[in-house]
Amino acid sequence: MEEFRIPGFKAAGGAVGIKKDGKDDLALVVSETRCTAAAVFTQNAFAAAPVLYDRALMDRAATHIQAVIINAGNANACTGTPGLRRAEAMARLTEQTLGLPPDHAFVMSTGVIGVPLPVERIEQGLPQVAARLREDGWLEAARAIMTTDTFPKLAHVALSGDLAPAVVGGMAKGAGMIHPNMATMLAVLATDLPVSAEVLHTVLKRAVDASFNRISVDGDTSTNDTVLLLANGRASVPPLERLDDPRLPQFQEAVTRVARSLAHMIVRDGEGATKFVTIRVRGAVDDADALRAARAVANSPLCKTAFFGGDPNWGRVLAAVGYSGARVDPNRTSLWFAGGTDGKRGPALQVVQGGVPTDYEESEAAHIFAQPEIDVLIDLGLGPGEAEMWTCDLGYEYVRINAEYRT
Amino acid sequence: MEEFRIPGFKAAGGAVGIKKDGKDDLALVVSETRCTAAAVFTQNAFAAAPVLYDRALMDRAATHIQAVIINAGNANACTGTPGLRRAEAMARLTEQTLGLPPDHAFVMSTGVIGVPLPVERIEQGLPQVAARLREDGWLEAARAIMTTDTFPKLAHVALSGDLAPAVVGGMAKGAGMIHPNMATMLAVLATDLPVSAEVLHTVLKRAVDASFNRISVDGDTSTNDTVLLLANGRASVPPLERLDDPRLPQFQEAVTRVARSLAHMIVRDGEGATKFVTIRVRGAVDDADALRAARAVANSPLCKTAFFGGDPNWGRVLAAVGYSGARVDPNRTSLWFAGGTDGKRGPALQVVQGGVPTDYEESEAAHIFAQPEIDVLIDLGLGPGEAEMWTCDLGYEYVRINAEYRT
């Protein structure tokens, strides 16, 4: 497991009794100094209380966030006005425990929905967790935010050149909506670079669009999904305050790489996932069309069961592209499969040319689909548009995990 | 199994050797006289050859269709220009066998894709099937168009009043996209009423929107989906030629009822389905919003696995409504569950009021979800919009059927 430190940030995790099984369920990330902050939230109309709280917080305090508190085991969603008060209480408790003024703590929750958040357990347990805050506490924090995740998710990039020796790093938890209710994709990213709130927001939005918004476990989005990026400015480099700063592409690249690494881990840890599948569309009229086509394949239950079964079923891929809404011309559509492991790939096999199957060997296609990692490359032959999505297969384990009764 | 006759129509089914297992794979529906016709086709951009052929046919011959030929075992999809020629050959062979002029036969195919249609087997077997055409041959025809369907699907309505004693009836096959490639929803409806092609088109469009377009097995749509409605005018009633004809609502109701009966059978026969689920949304800002919300729930893998598991997981239902794009106000959203069998329902249990759970008994909700038929009623509390969708659950059998290798 990747360990890292980000100067001026500490993290910790511990158990306060929200999860019934006694596992760690509370995480803290705290900066020694005030941070600029940017956040991207779920678009779900039933946004949970912490999301409602944070959205308002970001409007008034995006230049001085200093702490993040995250609980697992209870999503504080569909809890009405009392839930909102408890999210606020969670923030106040954090600020009091850490000696911070109001409006300095950001709140995240994940777990069962429709159940009152036991905020008194957070109150009781918070001091012990805060006492464990350490620069190398990210792994412990990442463990404490897990629900049905099977491994903690951490990633970092050390910057070079003009931005050295700053770091971008962070942690995330899984996106599959899961037993016992719905789960949530949460991520906390941090950097010691000095970045204005406006630039930070643009950078985060671009990074999320190229990472967390490009993964699909089951296509359902949760009430709690949140990605936060904090910048505490401890690194001794001139601040990044303009979108035309020549150092910005390097920072963008680092944030996107960290976000993408975490997103890929979420797919690999998808509920019951046995395959990591990359859908790459090129030759679309434009990027939006390419993304439509890629998303339709990534979300198709028929394609996902075929990936699970190791069935190189190109017909289902074409059918999904066909109903995606992307402009296509069957006579110009081509399709390749490639397989591999640990990011290495065997040769790509063309299975469709001009909308009809090539005379490929079925055994070669079957060999590719037997690999743990499968690439699906679709060329629409119409224009410069391209897009990439990452998804997993849909198998018996997904059904088992999600069909079990909630108790 | 429901048996019926429609004056002037004959139907038949038989085996011509397209399916490898020797089961029936060719069906005919023939009218003694020319029919007006209306058809609704898949929106999939990879429309199969028979769909391309029929679309052009309907442009030039919607007032004189007299025969329908349907094969199972081969979809004639992703077969390029040679496939289009074979679809045309299938029509010509039908016309020649039945002694009809060109452009009198409509063509449908379902089965494996990307494999050349063995049109020579149709040529050899067609005369024997045609020799069996009978007024009571609909059941035989419905059996011959089955792929992974587990039962033949037939429905009819006898008209009364001004339209008596005319009949509307028809047959369909399953919509789950299935092993070995993708399957298809096909339906042939017929009536002995005299109806102009324009009126017939409007009536069919409305009926399909309220039936086949309101069902979801896995959300994937096929390359071959086709619904055809024929009217041969044999009944001794004045023709239905205007949309303001006072008899039109009765005819519309009959066609919609037949289409809806067939659509419900398709859901009940969904791949691996163990539950029949009705999603009813009311109180939406408008009908379009209601349909968005209903469709999101009907297509959600998380909701569908909860139905399979008998888990009354209202949180997943709200989450699906929340990301549907429909306008919602959590504070005004209510949710009920009801269960039953054979169309009978027990009392509805309110589980959400104003976006938060009621103090319902979990055992009552669990009892409802143990029934074979489940109603999910969502009231958005915002306006007059309403919509209904029908779906099935997603269980191990769905995965098994769809993950198996295509050989």
Interface residues (C-beta under 8 A of the other chain):
Chain A: Q43 N44 A45 F46 A47 A77 C78 T79 G80 V112 I113 G114 M177 N181 M182 D218 G219 D220 T221 S222 T223 S300 P301 L302 T305 A306 F308 G309 G310 D311 N313 W314 G315 R316 L318 A319 A320 V321 G322 Y323 A326 R327 V328 P330 N331 T333 V352 G354 G355 V356 P357 A366 L394 G395 Y396 Y398 V399 R400 N402 A403 E404 Y405 R406 T407
Chain B: Q43 N44 A45 F46 A47 A77 C78 T79 G80 I113 G114 M177 N181 M182 D218 G219 D220 T221 S222 T223 S300 P301 L302 T305 A306 F308 G309 G310 D311 N313 W314 G315 R316 L318 A319 A320 V321 G322 Y323 A326 R327 V328 P330 N331 T333 V352 G354 G355 V356 P357 E362 A366 L394 G395 Y396 Y398 V399 R400 N402 A403 E404 Y405 R406
